């Protein structure tokens, strides 16, 4: 089963590019981020006519996540547990049943966290965007712990807004003080991995030069000044099913592209 994650940076802006990629790549499941649409305005028919079941968790003008699946989606839930006051549409879950196993899909759009606001002691300022990012990551870890305790095979995939290592950026020195590469962010990432999760792409491919995002500014794509921030994290039972994981890099060079490209993996599901 081919499962992809793709930050599309606006469903309206990608109304032609996204269906074209779906027709070419033929993924069974796609986890979308930054749909930038309320649920009622999401163009479901474009995907339903291609055989996809559609579930969304939208928000006007920004954020928003969705799941497209050629298999039925069961037990759909919206919103990351742990903060009832959090109104940002960044998280959706559903279960699919394959030939060999059932799998819990957790689609996420992790907060960017910039600007980084620190107090005089170097701690994140309460109520700031960086503090929200770190708190969101704590909640994500708690959700992973819950799923692990239930022995539910799962994956957590999407735009993590985390550069895990220096090799995941063409120019890591330029990201040193950015929320995507701050030591506090990467420490939260390591704590998540250390639950026993597998980072699918690095399980299959090592070394620098592999990116999933190129900024629209300063000719980043043409100069290959990219970063890798779109990830699959797999529970042990899910990792056992992993056959491949790749980045569809060339999509970035097409007409009206997102600043992200799809990352996909193949599971023996």
Secondary structure, 3 states (H helix, E strand, C coil): CEEEEEECCCCCCCCCHHHHHHHHHCCCEEEEECCCCCHHHCCHHHHHCCCCEEEEECCCCCCCEEEEECCCCEEEEECCCCCCCCCCCCEEEEEEECCCCEEEEEEEECCCCCCCCECCCCCECCCCHHHHHHHHHHHHHHHHHHHHHCCCCEEEEEECCCCCCHHHECCHHHHCCCCCCCHHHHHHHHHHHCCCCEEHHHHHCCCCCCCCEECCCCCCCCCCCEECCEEEEECHHHHCCEEEEEECHHHHHCCCCCCECCEEEEECC
